[in-house]
Amino acid sequence: MVGEGTTKPGDNVHEVGLAAEILAIVQHAAQKAGMTTVTRIKVVVGEQLMVIPEALQFAFSFIKENSCARKAALEIGSTSGREMYVDYVEGE
């Protein structure tokens, strides 16, 4: 029996989808700002989304590989609620 707070295979699929969304937002912002390399990203994730920060970091580390964000550090902040947004993108 799986109890509250435990994980099983496939539980982190949610974070993969969020990582893909973050990358799409970052690529759009970088292109709009004329950046070719993104070095730092901060996202804020609502606690009600039940995101596991380590899983989001792990997913993002793979998804970013062939993009302008491949060298970017991802900082994850939290807030109450259900929102998720990219707070800022740094690069050159």
C-alpha positions in Angstrom: 0.0 0.0 0.0 1.3 3.4 -0.9 0.9 6.0 1.9 0.7 9.7 1.8 4.1 11.2 1.1 5.6 8.3 -0.7 6.4 8.1 -4.4 6.2 5.4 -7.0 7.4 5.2 -10.6 5.7 7.7 -12.8 4.9 10.1 -10.0 7.2 12.8 -11.4 5.6 13.1 -14.8 4.0 16.3 -13.6 7.4 17.9 -13.1 8.5 16.9 -16.6 5.6 18.8 -18.1 6.3 21.9 -16.0 10.0 21.7 -17.0 9.0 21.8 -20.6 6.7 24.8 -20.0 9.5 26.6 -18.2 11.9 26.0 -21.1 9.4 27.2 -23.7 8.8 30.5 -21.7 12.6 30.9 -21.2 13.4 30.4 -24.9 10.7 32.9 -25.9 12.0 35.5 -23.3 15.6 34.9 -24.4 14.7 35.4 -28.1 12.7 38.5 -27.3 15.7 40.0 -25.3 18.3 39.0 -27.9 20.0 36.5 -25.6 21.9 33.5 -27.1 22.8 32.0 -23.8 20.7 31.8 -20.6 22.7 31.6 -17.4 20.1 31.9 -14.6 16.4 31.3 -14.3 14.1 31.8 -11.3 10.7 30.2 -11.2 8.0 30.5 -8.5 5.7 27.5 -8.0 2.6 27.5 -5.9 2.5 25.0 -3.1 -0.9 23.7 -4.2 0.7 22.4 -7.4 2.4 19.7 -5.3 5.7 20.0 -7.2 8.7 18.2 -5.9 11.6 20.7 -6.4 14.2 18.0 -6.8 12.2 16.3 -9.5 11.7 19.6 -11.3 15.4 20.3 -11.2 16.2 16.8 -12.5 13.6 17.1 -15.3 14.8 20.5 -16.3 18.5 19.4 -16.4 17.6 17.0 -19.2 15.1 19.1 -21.1 17.5 22.1 -21.3 20.4 20.2 -22.9 20.0 21.3 -26.5 18.7 24.8 -25.9 20.0 28.3 -25.1 19.4 27.4 -21.4 21.8 24.4 -21.4 24.1 26.2 -19.0 21.4 27.8 -16.9 21.0 27.4 -13.2 17.4 27.0 -12.2 16.3 28.5 -8.9 12.9 27.5 -7.5 10.9 29.6 -5.2 7.6 28.9 -3.7 4.4 30.7 -2.9 0.9 29.8 -1.7 -1.7 29.1 -4.4 -1.7 27.2 -7.7 0.3 29.6 -9.9 3.6 29.0 -11.6 5.6 31.7 -13.3 9.1 32.5 -14.5 10.2 35.4 -12.2 13.3 36.3 -14.2 15.8 35.1 -16.9 19.4 36.2 -17.0 21.8 35.7 -19.9 23.9 37.2 -22.6 
